[in-house]
Structures are given as C-alpha cells and as structure tokens.
C-alpha cells in the first residue's frame, strides 16, 4: 500500500474547476441589478391602484427576503474568493495572476497524473514480484535438473545389474583400503 488515499482532499477540484468566477460575478451583478430595479418599480407604485391590489405589499415582503438572501450570497461569494486566494497562495501560485479555474484544472490534472503513476507503480511492483518468482522457480528447476543429472552421472550398473553410486563406492573403497586391493588384483 502506498499510504496515500485515492480520495484525498484535492479531489473536489474536479467540480471546482467547472466554476467560473466571471460567471458567478456576472450573475451576482445581475441579481443586484434586478433587486434594484424591483425596488425602483415598487417606489414608483407606492399607492395601490385599488383596495384589492396587494402587489406592492407582497412584493415588498419578497424584496426584503430577497435582499437578505442576496447579502448572504454575496458574503459567501466574497468568502469563497478569499478562500480560493488562500489555497492558490498555499500551493505556491500568485493569487493575483492565477484564476480559480486554471488552478483547479492544474490540481485535477496533477491528481489524475498522480493516480495514474500510483497505479502504474503498483503494476510494475507486481510484475517485478512475478518476474522474481519466475526467476526463482527457474533457478529451483535448474538446480533440481543439475542434481538429477549429477545423480545420473554418478550412477553405474555393476555386473549383477544393481545400481550403486560411484562416489559413494569410491569413498568407501578409499576408507577401507579396498581401492588398492582391487587394483592389485586386476594387475595380477
């Protein structure tokens, strides 16, 4: 295990890179302009056309609520800008020269490349293990075959057809002195 979680904190960059600061700013300005226009319209129609006309009353309630929500949204947008600038600076970029879209695109690219490298490294590690295991198995097979060949070479058939190990026989003959006796018998 590499010790690195694939779901680390930079993963939300995938969604963040799709957010356009210019579009958000433009939409907020559009909302503010719409609220200002609504306020002007309500100021123009302060007096209702009839007793049953509740447009002004209802729209004033809506405008008050909409202004409160807009202020929250604007505060969130401002805070987001500060946070993005902080994270851009934290990662060593100049927040004044780097926009959020480019920064988060770079982060996503880095995360994807990092994940690809992590997977490739794991595959290479597995391949190396398999290769070492195959090499070890070949070495074992080679040693087994060499041992078998060695045993075959050291095996002879005597006159009765029974097999005996040549080296064992020679060692025994040397220890007991029979090796010299045989040679003497053959010479005679």
N, C-alpha and C positions, 0 to 999 in steps of 0.2 A: 504494500500500500504506500502511496506517495505521501500520505499525510495531508493532502490537500483535498478539501471537499469541492466537488464539482459545482455545488450550489453556493458558492461564496458570495459575499456582499456586493460584488460588482455586477452580478447577473442582471439586476434591474436596469442596467444601462441599455439593454435591448429595447425596452419601452421608452426610456428617457430620450434616446436618440431620435425618436419619432416626433418629439415635442418641439415645435418651432417657437422660439422666443418671440420672433417677429409677429407670428400669427396670434400668439397669446396677447401680446401688447396691443395689436390692432383690434382684437375682439374686445379687450377691456376698454379701449378708447371708444369703440362703437357703442358699448353698453352705457358708458358715461354720457355720451352724446345723446343717446335715446332717453336716458333718465332726465337730462337737462331739457330736452325738447318736450317731454311729458310734463315737466314742471311748468314750463312756459305756457303750454296748452291749458293746463289747469288754472294758472293765474289769469289767463285770458277769459276763461269761462267760470269765474268765481261764483257768479249768481246763476242758479239753475233756471232753465227755460220754463219749467213747470214744477208743480209741487211733487209730482211723481218722479221727477228726474233725479236719480241717485248716482248718476255717472260721476260727478265731482266728488261726492263723499266716498264712494267705493274706490275710485282711482287714487284719492289722497291716501287712503289706508294702504293700497297697493304700493304707491310711490314711497311711502315711509318704510315699508317692509323691504322693497327692492333696494332702496338706498343703504339700509343696514346690511343686506346681503352683499351688495356691491363693495362696501367698505371692508367686509370680511375677505371677500375675494381679492380685492386689491392688496390687503395686508398679506394674504397668503402668497400672492404673486411676488410682492416685494421680498418677503422672507425667502421664497424659493430662489430668487435672484442672488440673494446673499449666500445662501447655502451652496448654490452651484458655483459661485465665485470662490468660495472657500475650498470646495473639493477640487476645483481646477488648480488652484494655487497649491493645495496639499500634494497633488501629483506632479508638481514642478512646472506647470504651464503658467503663462501670463494670462490672467483672467480678463485683462483688457483687450488682448489680441485673439483670444480663443473663445469662440462661441460654444454654447452648450451642445448643440447638435454635433459639431465636429469632435468635441471632447468625448462625448458618449459614443460616437461612432468609432473613435480610436480605442476606447475601452472595450467595446464589443468585439472589435477585430482582435485586440490583444487576448481577450478571454477565449475566443474561438481558436486562435492560433495556439494558445497555451493548452487548451483541452486536446487539440489535435496532436500536439507534441507529447502530451502525457500519455495518450492512447498509443501513439507510435512507440514511445519508450517502453511501455508495458509489453507491446507485441515483440519488440526487439529482445527484451529480457526473457520472455517466454521462448522465443526462437533460440536464444543462446543456451537456455537450460536444456531444450530439446537436443540441440547440437552437442552439448557436453554429454548428455545422457547417451546419445547415439555413439559418440566417440568412446565413451566408457564401455558400452556394450561391445563395440568392435574390438577394443583392447582385450576385454574378457574373452571374446571369441578367439582372438588371435593367440592369447596365452593358452587357452584350452586346446586349440589346434596344435600349437607348438609342443605342448605337453604330450598330446596324443601321438604326434609324430616322433617325439623323443622316445616315448614308450615303445612304439612300433620298432624303431631302430635298435632299441636295447633288448628286443625280444628275439630269441632264436629257438629253433626247434632242434632238440637233441635226437639221438638215434632212436629212442623209443617213441618219438612223436610228441613228447610232452614239452611244453614251453617253459623256459627258465629265463630270468633276467640276466643278461651278460654282465652288467656291472656288479650286481649282487654276487654272482658266481665268482667274478674276479676278486672282489673284496674278500669273500670267504676263503678263496684259494690262497690269497696273499697272507691272510691272518693265520691260516693253519699250516702254510708252507706247502700245500699240495701243488701249487703252481709250479714249483721247482721239480717236484716229483713227476709230474706229467711230462714235462719237457725231457727229463732224464729217461723216462720210459719210452718216449717216442724216438729218441736218438738211438736206443738200443735195438 
